């Protein structure tokens, strides 16, 4: 079940970038803190809108779009922003998420 923040992130990204692939994963429970929060997310977005942009430009665009969420409690945002060609070259695979080493997880 998606929470309000996850839903907002998904809607904003879908509206702004018209992605061919979009996955927004709440990874908050993999980190220290109370269950049920929405503070850590992984975003995988594949869009033709990223063509000709550097990785930094893509991340800036996503971060600017999600500024309200980042200011309101989203603590960490992992972004994989790819063109359709990059996604195909990768075989439609996402990168693994590293284990949390912060807080009480150490």
N, C-alpha and C positions, 0 to 999 in steps of 0.2 A: 504494500500500500504506500503510495506517495504522500509525503507531507506537503504542507503549503509552500515551503521554500523550494523543494524539489520541483513542484508543479510550476512555480513562477519561473524558475531557471529554464525549465524545458520550454515553456511558452515563449519566453523572450528570445531564446536561441533559435527556435523554429521560425518565429516571425521575422527575425532580423537577417538570418542567413539562408533560409530555405534549404536546409541540409538534406542530402540524400541518405545520410545515416546520422542518427543522434542517439546517444545514450548518456543519461545523467544518473549517476549512482551515488546514493548517500552512503558514505563510508564512515560515518561518525562513530558507529559502534565498534569500529576497529581501533579507536583511540580512547584515551582516558576521558572520563566524564560520565554523566548520567545517561541511561538508555533513553532512546526516543528523541534525542536532539538532532538538529540539522545544522552541523557546523563544518563538516568535511565532505567535499564532493569531488568526484571524478567525472569529467566531461569528455566524451569522445564525439567530435563533430566533424563531419565530412561535407564540404560545400565547395561548389565551383566559385563562390564568392572569394575564396582564399587564393585563387590563381594569381600569380604575380606578386603575392605578399610574402614577406619574410616571416619566419616563425615569431619573431618579436612583434611584428605588426598584427599578426593573427591573435596573439595572446592579449595585446593591448586592446584590440577591438572587443574581445570577449569580456575582459575585465571592465572596460568602460560600460558595456551594456549591463553588466551585473553589479555595478557600483553600489546600488542600494542594498543588495543582498550582502555584499562584502562589508558594508558599513553597519549592517544590522545583525551581525552575528556569524556569518559564514567566515570561519577562521582559516580554512585551507581550500584551495581550488586547484586541482590537477587538471590540466587541459592538454588534450591531443587534438589539434586542429589541422586537418588534412584536406588536400584536394582529392577529388575522386580518383585521379591517376595515382596519387600516393597511396591511397587506401587499397586500390587494386594491386599495386606493386607489393604491398604488405600482405596480400592474400586475405584482406578483411579482418586482420588480427589486431587486437589492442595490445598495448604494452602491459606487463604485469605491474601491479601496484606494490611498491616496497612495504615491508612491515613497519609499523609504527615503532619508533624507538624513544619516543618522548614520554614525559610524565611518568605515570605509574607502570608503564609498559616495560621499563628498563629492568 
